[in-house]
């Protein structure tokens, strides 16, 4: 489940809001309703085959999801977390006279636009679907100023119906290691990369940059993330890249991590790399900051808001591996700067809490209902 959706639901429930999370049944035998936390239920709706599907195939079942959604009881607000759920809920909400709030989490680049300008559409319906929702939803919640600009300028949203509400971070889970824990570690220093393995996230750039770091100071690179069904051969390409660059002893692929495992990964890393072409916010960068670990990230989208350049890490305008290698080397060989950034990172991350996000989201709901 999307990290933002999950924590937002829990925080809203903690305020007394009853939350139902609806998702497509992706495996046979899943119960219709699961009580996942006090005030939060997970509902599995039948829409297409009960199996995992790539995102590029799911939109064919939007009408079935809408029909299943229409068969449920009444709600005060529909809050949709992706364009497909938004299109499914839009007509249901209109018939029932219920306000619809839309969150996108990422907005597709129009056909023909280079990948560096945004996430490629998984299907022909995504770009017009997002534009329709931006114009017709009662309110749009963006998680960064960069995303707000995109939904206004590219998708045609009314600025008066757009709010910027940044995500939070679990400061209890994502926290720095003690000095004693760091000093007692005898493992080889490493950099961390965490994201689904797809071109948009740029793991190939992280690997290429590592190869350019002088072998005398080169750390390991730990890559955490699941394969993407939409890019089935990409993981194999990354493994081949590692072999071709002679980095088989320097790069580890550890697969998807649980939240506690991800926190431990960030806590032990010297740096976290976020070389994405586009991010609406960059939650990984914020979680790394909460662990007191500086970040080197692409200067794109919401990463400009998640990372404070020169204070919690470094933002890169270049996608040249040599430039990234130089930035990695400079920080790894400047212990005082690295330590200062780690301290400031934690202070920066404390500004973002799920409770604060939930309060602002609840204010949007209340304004629409009233």
C-alpha positions in Angstrom: 0.0 0.0 0.0 1.2 3.5 -0.8 3.1 4.9 2.3 1.3 8.3 2.1 -2.2 6.7 1.9 -1.5 4.4 4.8 -0.1 6.9 7.2 -2.7 9.5 6.2 -5.5 7.0 6.9 -4.1 6.2 10.3 -3.6 9.8 11.3 -7.1 10.7 10.2 -8.6 7.8 12.1 -6.7 9.1 15.2 -8.6 12.3 14.8 -11.9 10.4 14.8 -12.5 10.2 11.0 -13.8 6.9 9.8 -11.7 5.8 6.8 -12.4 3.1 4.2 -9.6 2.2 1.9 -10.7 0.6 -1.4 -8.5 -1.3 -3.7 -8.8 -3.8 -6.5 -8.8 -7.5 -5.4 -5.4 -8.7 -6.7 -5.5 -12.3 -5.4 -8.2 -14.9 -5.0 -9.6 -15.5 -1.5 -8.9 -12.1 -0.2 -11.7 -11.0 2.3 -14.1 -8.4 1.2 -13.4 -6.3 4.4 -10.3 -6.2 6.6 -10.2 -4.2 9.8 -6.6 -3.0 9.6 -6.6 -0.5 12.5 -9.1 1.2 14.7 -11.3 3.4 12.4 -9.6 2.1 9.2 -11.0 -0.7 7.0 -9.6 -2.1 3.8 -12.2 -3.1 1.2 -11.3 -5.4 -1.7 -13.4 -4.7 -4.8 -13.8 -7.0 -7.8 -12.5 -5.3 -10.9 -10.8 -7.6 -13.4 -8.9 -10.8 -12.7 -7.9 -11.5 -9.1 -4.2 -11.3 -9.8 -1.4 -8.7 -9.8 -1.3 -6.6 -12.9 1.0 -4.0 -14.3 -0.3 -0.5 -13.9 -0.5 -0.2 -17.7 -3.2 -3.0 -17.7 -5.4 -1.9 -14.8 -7.2 1.0 -16.4 -9.1 -1.4 -18.6 -11.1 -2.3 -15.5 -11.9 1.2 -14.3 -15.7 0.7 -15.2 -15.8 -2.4 -13.1 -14.2 -0.7 -10.2 -16.7 2.2 -10.5 -19.6 -0.3 -10.5 -18.2 -2.0 -7.4 -17.7 1.4 -5.7 -21.2 2.5 -6.5 -22.5 -0.6 -4.7 -21.0 0.4 -1.4 -22.7 2.5 1.3 -22.7 6.3 1.3 -19.7 8.4 2.2 -19.2 12.1 3.1 -16.1 12.5 0.9 -14.4 10.5 -1.8 -10.6 11.0 -1.7 -8.9 9.4 -4.7 -5.2 8.7 -4.6 -4.4 8.0 -8.3 -6.0 9.0 -11.6 -7.6 5.6 -12.2 -9.5 5.6 -8.8 -10.4 9.2 -9.5 -12.0 8.5 -12.9 -13.8 5.5 -11.3 -15.2 7.6 -8.5 -16.0 10.8 -10.4 -19.5 9.8 -11.8 -20.4 8.0 -8.5 -19.6 11.1 -6.5 -21.6 13.3 -8.9 -24.7 11.1 -8.7 -24.6 11.0 -5.0 -23.8 14.7 -4.5 -20.6 13.9 -2.6 -17.4 16.0 -2.9 -14.4 14.4 -4.6 -10.9 15.2 -3.5 -8.1 14.1 -5.9 -4.4 13.3 -5.1 -2.2 12.3 -8.0 1.2 11.4 -6.4 2.7 11.6 -9.8 1.5 13.3 -13.0 2.2 11.8 -16.4 4.2 13.6 -19.1 2.3 14.2 -22.3 3.2 11.9 -25.2 6.4 13.1 -27.0 7.8 14.8 -23.9 11.2 13.6 -22.8 11.3 11.3 -19.7 13.2 13.9 -17.7 10.1 16.1 -17.8 7.9 13.7 -15.9 6.7 10.2 -15.6 5.7 8.4 -18.8 2.1 7.6 -19.2 1.3 3.9 -18.6 -1.7 4.0 -20.9 -3.3 6.4 -23.5 -6.0 7.3 -21.0 -3.8 8.6 -18.3 -3.0 12.1 -19.6 -6.6 13.0 -20.5 -7.8 11.3 -17.3 -5.6 13.4 -15.1 -6.5 16.6 -17.0 -10.2 15.8 -16.5 -9.8 15.2 -12.7 -7.7 18.3 -12.3 -10.5 20.4 -13.8 -13.6 18.5 -12.3 -12.5 17.4 -8.9 -13.9 19.5 -6.1 -10.4 19.9 -4.7 -6.9 18.7 -5.6 -4.3 18.0 -2.9 -0.7 18.3 -4.1 2.2 17.1 -1.9 4.6 19.8 -3.2 4.7 23.2 -4.9 6.2 21.4 -7.9 3.2 19.1 -8.2 0.8 22.0 -7.7 2.4 23.8 -10.5 2.1 20.8 -12.8 -1.6 20.1 -12.1 -2.4 23.8 -12.6 -0.3 24.5 -15.7 -0.3 21.2 -17.5 -3.7 19.8 -16.4 -5.7 23.0 -16.1 -6.7 22.9 -12.4 -8.2 26.0 -10.8 -5.6 27.4 -8.4 -8.3 28.2 -5.9 -9.1 24.5 -5.7 -5.6 23.3 -5.1 -3.9 22.9 -1.7 -0.3 21.9 -1.0 -0.1 19.5 1.9 3.3 17.8 2.2 3.6 14.2 3.5 5.0 13.3 6.9 7.6 10.9 8.2 7.6 8.4 11.1 10.2 10.1 13.3 10.1 7.2 15.7 11.0 4.6 13.1 13.2 6.8 10.9 15.7 8.1 13.4 19.5 8.4 13.6 21.7 5.7 15.0 23.5 6.6 18.2 27.2 7.6 17.9 28.2 4.3 19.7 26.2 2.2 17.2 27.8 4.0 14.2 31.3 3.6 15.6 30.8 0.0 16.5 29.9 -1.0 12.9 32.7 -2.8 11.2 31.0 -3.3 7.8 32.3 -1.6 4.7 30.8 1.9 4.3 27.9 2.0 1.8 25.6 4.3 -0.2 21.9 3.5 -0.4 19.3 3.7 -3.2 15.7 2.7 -2.5 13.0 2.8 -5.2 11.1 0.5 -7.5 13.5 -0.7 -10.2 12.3 1.3 -13.3 14.1 3.9 -15.5 12.3 6.9 -14.0 14.1 6.3 -10.7 17.6 6.4 -12.3 19.3 3.4 -10.6 21.5 3.1 -13.6 22.9 6.6 -12.9 23.7 5.6 -9.3 25.6 2.5 -10.6 27.5 4.5 -13.2 28.4 7.2 -10.7 29.8 4.6 -8.3 32.0 3.2 -11.0 33.5 6.7 -11.4 34.5 7.0 -7.7 38.1 6.3 -7.1 38.5 2.7 -6.0 40.6 3.8 -3.0 37.6 5.6 -1.4 34.7 3.8 -3.2 32.0 2.6 -0.8 29.5 -0.2 -1.6 26.1 0.6 -3.2 23.1 -1.1 -1.7 20.0 -1.1 -4.1 16.7 -1.8 -2.4 13.5 -2.1 -4.4 11.1 -4.4 -6.1 11.1 -5.2 -9.9 8.4 -3.3 -11.9 5.9 -5.3 -13.9 5.9 -2.5 -16.5 9.6 -2.8 -17.0 10.1 -6.6 -16.7 13.7 -6.7 -18.2 15.0 -3.6 -16.5 16.4 -5.4 -13.4 18.3 -7.8 -15.6 19.7 -4.8 -17.5 21.0 -3.3 -14.1 22.7 -6.6 -13.2 24.4 -6.6 -16.6 25.5 -3.0 -16.1 27.1 -4.0 -12.8 29.0 -6.9 -14.4 30.1 -4.8 -17.3 31.5 -2.1 -15.0 33.3 -4.6 -12.8 31.3 -3.7 -9.7 30.0 -7.2 -8.7 31.8 -6.8 -5.4 30.6 -3.3 -4.9 26.9 -3.4 -5.6 24.2 -5.4 -3.8 20.6 -5.8 -4.8 18.6 -6.6 -1.7 15.0 -6.5 -3.1 12.0 -4.8 -1.5 12.5 -3.8 2.2 10.0 -3.6 5.0 9.6 -0.2 6.6 11.9 -1.1 9.6 14.4 -2.7 7.2 14.4 0.5 5.1 15.0 2.6 8.2 17.9 0.4 9.1 19.3 0.7 5.6 19.2 4.5 5.7 20.6 4.7 9.3 23.7 2.8 8.3 24.3 4.5 5.0 26.8 7.3 4.5 24.7 8.9 1.8 21.3 8.1 0.2 21.2 8.6 -3.6 17.9 9.8 -5.3 18.8 10.2 -9.0 15.1 10.2 -10.2 14.2 12.0 -13.4 11.1 13.3 -11.7 9.5 13.1 -8.2 6.4 14.9 -6.9 8.0 15.1 -3.5 10.7 12.5 -2.8 9.6 10.7 0.4 12.8 8.6 0.4 14.8 11.8 0.7 12.8 12.9 3.7 13.0 9.5 5.4 16.8 9.5 4.9 16.9 13.0 6.4 15.0 11.8 9.5 17.7 9.1 9.9 20.3 11.9 9.9 21.7 10.7 6.6 22.5 13.3 3.9 21.1 12.9 0.4 22.4 13.5 -3.1 19.4 14.0 -5.3 18.3 15.3 -8.7 17.3 18.9 -8.7 13.8 18.1 -10.0 10.2 18.4 -8.9 9.5 18.1 -5.2 13.1 17.0 -4.4 13.9 20.7 -4.4 11.6 20.9 -1.4 12.5 17.6 0.3 16.3 18.4 0.2 17.8 21.7 1.4 20.8 22.2 -0.9 24.0 22.6 1.0 22.3 21.9 4.3 20.7 18.4 4.2 22.4 17.2 1.1 23.2 18.2 -2.4 20.9 18.8 -5.4 22.3 17.9 -8.8 21.4 19.8 -12.0 23.6 17.4 -14.0 22.9 13.8 -14.9 26.5 13.2 -15.9 27.8 10.2 -13.8 31.2 12.0 -13.4 29.5 14.9 -11.7 27.6 12.6 -9.4 30.9 10.8 -8.6 32.6 14.1 -7.8 29.7 15.0 -5.4 29.9 11.6 -3.7 33.6 11.9 -3.3 33.6 15.5 -1.9 31.1 14.6 0.8 32.6 11.3 1.7 36.0 12.9 2.2 34.7 15.9 4.1 33.7 14.3 7.4 32.8 17.6 9.1 30.4 18.7 6.4 28.9 15.2 6.3 28.3 15.3 10.0 26.8 18.8 10.0 24.5 17.8 7.2 23.4 14.7 9.2 22.4 16.9 12.2 20.6 19.5 10.1 18.8 16.7 8.2 17.1 15.5 11.3 16.0 19.0 12.3 14.6 19.5 8.8 12.7 16.3 8.9 11.0 17.1 12.2 8.9 19.8 10.3 7.0 17.0 8.5 4.6 14.8 10.5 1.6 12.7 9.5 -0.5 14.3 12.1 0.1 17.7 10.6 -0.8 16.3 7.1 -4.0 14.8 8.5 -5.1 18.0 10.1 -4.8 19.9 6.9 -6.5 17.1 4.9 -9.4 17.1 7.4 -9.7 20.8 7.0 -10.2 20.4 3.2 -12.8 17.7 3.9 -14.7 19.9 6.3 -14.7 22.9 4.0 -16.2 20.8 1.2 -18.8 19.0 3.4 -19.9 22.2 5.1 
